[in-house]
C-alpha cells in the first residue's frame, strides 16, 4: 500500500472534518496515511509520500486560501510529477467552486 499524505487548510472546520474522513478512509483500506495542515506541509516532507490528497475550501470566485494553502501548493506542485494526487474541498459562501 502506498504511503499517503492528507494536506488541508480549514477556516471553519468543515474541510478539516473532510480531511479526517479522508484519512480514516485511507487507514480503513489499509493505507499508511498521515494528516498535515498546509502550514505543516512542505516539499521536503511531502517528497516522502507516494500519494497526496489536498483539501481546501473555495474562497471567493475560484480562489484558494491565499496566506497558507496557496503558497504551500505553489511550493510543492513542481514536485508532484509521478505521484498520485487527489483533491477535495468545500464551499458554501461567495461564488467559490475551485477544482
C-alpha positions in Angstrom: 0.0 0.0 0.0 1.2 3.5 -0.8 2.3 6.0 1.8 -0.2 8.8 1.6 -0.3 12.4 3.0 -3.6 14.3 3.5 -2.9 18.1 3.5 -5.6 20.6 4.2 -6.5 24.2 5.2 -9.7 24.9 7.0 -11.2 28.2 8.2 -14.4 26.9 9.8 -13.7 23.3 10.5 -15.6 21.8 7.5 -12.6 21.0 5.4 -10.8 19.7 8.5 -13.7 17.3 9.1 -13.4 16.2 5.5 -9.7 15.7 5.8 -10.1 13.5 8.8 -12.7 11.4 7.0 -10.4 11.0 4.0 -7.6 10.0 6.4 -9.8 7.4 8.2 -11.0 6.0 4.9 -7.4 5.5 3.7 -6.4 3.8 7.0 -9.5 1.6 6.9 -8.4 0.5 3.4 -5.0 -0.4 4.8 -3.0 2.6 3.7 -0.3 4.2 5.7 -1.6 7.8 5.9 -0.7 11.0 7.8 -2.5 14.2 8.2 -0.9 17.7 7.9 -2.2 21.2 7.9 -1.0 23.3 4.9 1.2 25.2 7.4 2.9 21.9 8.4 3.5 20.7 4.8 6.5 21.5 2.7 8.1 20.0 -0.4 10.8 18.1 1.6 8.2 16.5 3.9 5.8 15.6 1.0 8.6 14.1 -1.0 8.5 11.1 1.4 4.9 10.2 0.3 3.7 8.3 -2.8 0.4 10.0 -2.9 -1.1 13.2 -1.6 -4.7 14.3 -1.0 -5.1 18.1 -0.9 -8.1 19.8 0.6 -9.1 23.4 0.8 -12.4 25.4 0.7 -13.1 27.6 -2.2 -12.8 31.3 -1.3 -14.4 34.0 -3.4 -14.5 33.1 -7.1 -12.2 30.2 -7.9 -9.6 31.1 -5.3 -7.6 29.1 -2.8 -6.9 30.3 0.7 -4.2 32.9 0.0 -2.0 33.1 3.1 -1.2 29.4 3.9 -2.7 26.9 1.4 -1.9 28.7 -2.0 1.8 29.4 -1.1 2.3 25.8 0.1 0.6 24.4 -3.0 2.7 26.6 -5.3 5.9 25.5 -3.5 5.1 21.8 -3.8 3.3 21.5 -7.2 6.6 21.2 -9.2 7.5 18.0 -7.2 4.2 16.2 -7.7 5.2 14.5 -11.0 4.9 10.8 -10.7 2.8 10.9 -7.5 -0.9 10.1 -7.3 -2.9 13.1 -6.2 -6.5 13.7 -5.0 -8.4 16.9 -4.4 -11.3 17.6 -2.0 -12.9 20.8 -0.8 -15.9 22.5 0.4 -17.7 25.7 -0.5 -20.9 27.4 0.5 -20.3 31.1 0.5 -19.4 33.5 -2.3 -19.1 32.0 -5.8 -16.2 29.7 -5.0 -16.2 26.4 -6.9 -12.5 25.6 -7.1 -11.2 22.3 -8.7 
